[in-house]
Amino acid sequence: MMGYASRTGTLANLKALGRAGWRLIIEPSQLSRYGKKKPDLGYAIDNGAWGCFQREVPFDEAAFLKVLERYGDDADWVVVPDIVAGGLESLRFSEKWLGRLTNLKQPKLLAVQDGMVPADVRSIVGKDVGIFIGGSTDWKLDTLPDWGALAREVGAHAHCARVNSVRRIRLCQHARMDSFDGTSVTMYSVNINKLDNARRQQYLLDWRQG
């Protein structure tokens, strides 16, 4: 299970992430930080909808497209634009964006959140369209096994957002997530060893289960 840091933090924290083999999530608000230079670590791209929601501003479509133009070719995957807390309205919005991103070679992750169930997206997700589990904390943790089961059923990549503790890493492992992200390790580099040890235990568990 791969760990991603959703904020870049200080140089010392970035070095700690690199040593541990973690990767980054970059999003439109970080355009000025990187300029035209790509991050030194591997990365995935978030659409920035969550940041816009927190700042109480509309989704910045132009900035998202700019991030894709600059960094999309080397991204591990890209989160399709969504509407935070939008439920099925968000799903319809994301479906329209999937139509616009057909030329994008990287895997696209569909954001699922409160108000959605696996049956709503089963016909959409698969090898080329993965699952990005957002939503409220309680909903996310309650439904994580369901999304993991759907991902395994259809062969989709499954990623869980906002994972900042050993307990949540364990829940991601139990649900067979492929990756997760959080801010804890980039805000406080002292956390990297604890959280990285927790994520690496998944490989031991897989080996023991054959």
N, C-alpha and C positions, 0 to 999 in steps of 0.2 A: 504494500500500500504506500503510495507516494504522498509525502507531505509538501504542501505549498504554503508559503507565507504571503498573506494578503496585504502586508505593508512592508516597504523596503527597509525602514529603520536606519540605524547608523552603520558606518562602514564595519565596525567590529561585529555587529550582528549579522551583516551580510557574509562576512568571512566565516562566522560560526555556522551559518546555513550551508555555505558551500562545502565546508569540511564534512558536514553531516549528510550531504547529498540531497538536501531539500531544494525545492525550486520556488519560483515566484509567481504570483498572480499580478499582472499589471492591468490598469484600467485607464479610461480617458483622462481622469484628473491628474495623472502622472506624466502627461505629455511634456510639460515644461521641465520636469525633472530629468527625463532621458534625452530630450531633443531627438535627433535622428540616430543616436547611438543606441543599439540594442543592449539589454541587460547582460551582464557577464554570466549570470546563472540562467539555466533553462527556465522557461516560463509558459504560462497559459494566459489567456486574455479574458477578463470579465468585461461586461458591457457598460458598467458604471451606473446602472439603474439604482442600485442600493445607495450609492453615494449621493445621487441626485435626490432620492427620497429623503435621506437624512438632512440634506441642505434645504429641503422644501423648494426645489426648483424642477422645471420640466426635464424629462430625459433629453440628453444632449446627443442627438443623432449624428450631427456633424463630427463631434469629437470621437464618437465610437467608430465611425467610418475612417477617420484619420488614423486611429490606432491600428485598425486593420491594414490600412495602406502601408504604414511604417513597419509594423511588427508581425503582421498576420502570417507571413510565409514560414516563419520559424516557430510559431506557437504550437504547443502540445495540443491545445483545443481552444475553442472560443465559446463563451456563453452567449446564447442568442438573446437579444433584447427582450425584456419582460416588463410587466407592470407590478411593482412591489405591492403585495397584499391584494392583488387583483383577481385571484382565483381564476375562474374560467375565462374571464375577460382577458387576463394575461395570456392564457393559452392561445386564444384567437389572435392576439397581437403577435405572439411569438411565431405562430404558424405563418403569418404574413411575412415575417422576417426570414423564415426558412426559405420562402420562395425567392426572396431577394438575395440570399446568400448561396445560391446553388453553385456558383463558380468558386466558392471557397473550398480549397482542398483539405483544410484541416477539419478534424471532427468537430461537430457542433453540439453543444450541450444545451438541452431544453430545461429551463428553470421550472421546477414544480414547487408548489407552495399551498398554504391553507386553502381548502375548498376544492382541491384536486384529489383524485384517486387514480390508481394505476390504470383502470379501464379507460380513463379519459385520454391517455397518451400511448396506450399499447400499440396502436396502429402507426404511430409516428416514430417512436424510438427504435433503435437497432444498432447495427454496426457503425453507421455514419452519423447518427444522432443519439447522443448519450443523455444522461439524466443528471441535473445539477439540483441537489436538494437544498432549497432555501427555506423560506417560511418562518413562522414563529418558533421559538425554541421548543416549547412543549409539543407542538405539532410535529416538528422535525424528528424529535427523539421517539415519539410514539409511532410514527409511520416509517421510520428508517428501514426496518426489516422488510416491509412491503415493497419499497422501492428497490432494495437490494435483490429481492426475489424476482421482480420484473426485469431488472437489468440482466440477471443470469439467464432468465428465460429467453430473452431476445438478443443476447450477445452485445449489450450496450455498456459503455463506460458509465460508472456510477461515482459521483463526487458529492461529498457532503460539505457544506459551508459552515463557517464559524465553529470550529472545533478547537478548543483551547485548554483541554484538560485530559489527563490520562483516562478518566472515566469515559469521556466522549470518544476518545480513540478506541477504547475497548468496544464501545457500542458500534462504531464503524467497522471494526474487525468482525464482530458478530454478524453484522448485516452484509459482510463481504463487499464493502466499498473498495473501489480501485484507488481512490485518492480523497484527500480532505484538505481544507485550508483553515488558517487561523491567524490571529495577530499576536498571540502570546510570545512566540519565539523571536519575532522581530522587534517587539517592544522591550523584551527582557531576554538577552542572550543566555542568561543563567538557566533558562527553562529548556534550552535546546536538548541537553543530554537526557533529561527526564522524559520529554515527549518523544524524542527520537528513539530512545530505548523501547518505549511503549509501542511505537509503530513497527519497529523491526521484529518484535515478538510474533507478529503475524506470519512471517516467513517460517519461524520455528513451528508454529501451529500447523501450517500447511504441510510442512515436511512430515510431521508426525502422523498426520491424517492420510498420508500417501498421495 
